Amino acid sequence: MNLPSSERTPLDFFNTAAFTLPAAGELGNAGRNTITGPPMYNFNMSLDRLVTFSRERRISGDFRISANNVFNTPNFSGLYTVVNATNFGRVVNAGAMRSITLSLRLSF
């Protein structure tokens, strides 16, 4: 049912030909968790630096840079598993892209 990772695309994530609608009045025989969703890879980083501007006046600054999804890896979600739907077997959503936040906090 699952395609090899080299053959997976957002438009064809698993083998849709392995599924058919059951006859009218019958139940299907697909087991629970037979379709695994796309993996999620997320790598976050932050760097923090404390700088003293004046010891006598006790003025210091805290400089921080934070990055979410540093390598900008697409994290797909929203796998449609309803048989005979127009988007059956497709991944239609993606997670957030890389975001970087800079901040400076002054203490005096």
MOWOSUL-V837892 format. One record per residue. N is the residue number from 1. OMEGA is omega as a letter, one per 40 degrees, with the letter a starting at -180 (none if undefined). NEAR is the number of other ideal C-beta (glycine too) atoms within 12 Angstrom. Layout:
{{N	OMEGA	NEAR} {N	OMEGA	NEAR}}
This chain:
{{1	i	18} {2	i	21} {3	i	20} {4	a	12} {5	i	12} {6	a	6} {7	a	12} {8	i	23} {9	i	17} {10	i	21} {11	a	19} {12	a	20} {13	i	31} {14	a	31} {15	a	17} {16	i	25} {17	i	12} {18	a	18} {19	i	22} {20	i	14} {21	i	15} {22	i	13} {23	a	9} {24	i	6} {25	a	7} {26	i	9} {27	i	9} {28	a	17} {29	i	12} {30	a	17} {31	i	8} {32	i	9} {33	i	10} {34	i	16} {35	i	26} {36	a	17} {37	a	21} {38	i	27} {39	i	18} {40	i	18} {41	a	15} {42	a	20} {43	a	15} {44	i	19} {45	i	18} {46	i	18} {47	a	17} {48	a	17} {49	i	16} {50	a	15} {51	i	17} {52	a	17} {53	a	17} {54	i	13} {55	a	9} {56	a	8} {57	i	11} {58	i	12} {59	i	15} {60	i	18} {61	i	19} {62	a	20} {63	a	20} {64	i	19} {65	a	19} {66	i	18} {67	i	21} {68	a	21} {69	a	22} {70	a	19} {71	i	15} {72	i	18} {73	i	20} {74	i	21} {75	a	24} {76	i	23} {77	i	19} {78	i	18} {79	a	28} {80	a	26} {81	i	27} {82	a	16} {83	i	20} {84	i	14} {85	a	15} {86	a	12} {87	a	20} {88	i	25} {89	a	31} {90	i	24} {91	a	28} {92	a	19} {93	i	18} {94	a	18} {95	a	21} {96	i	17} {97	a	16} {98	i	20} {99	a	17} {100	a	18} {101	i	17} {102	i	16} {103	i	16} {104	i	17} {105	i	16} {106	i	17} {107	i	15} {108	none	12}}
